[in-house]
Amino acid sequence: MYQLRYEELHPEFGASVRGIDLGKPLAPDLIREIDAAIDRYSFVCFPDQSIG
């Protein structure tokens, strides 16, 4: 089970999201939570993810 943590990057928009491994399949409820974060913050970034 993932526990997403959000760190606002700016008072009006943007957040850093931690507590997720994007290299693994995402459950539908987790995808909905990420979609809600995008709606709230306008954009999100996922630092420290492996892209290889």
BELRAPE-V786750 format. One line per field, one symbol per residue. psi: psi as a letter, one per 20 degrees, with the letter a starting at -180 (. if undefined). A space follows every 50 residues. Layout:
psi: ???
This chain:
psi: pqnpppophqhiqpqpprkqoiiqqpqhhhghggghhgggigqqqnrkqp j.
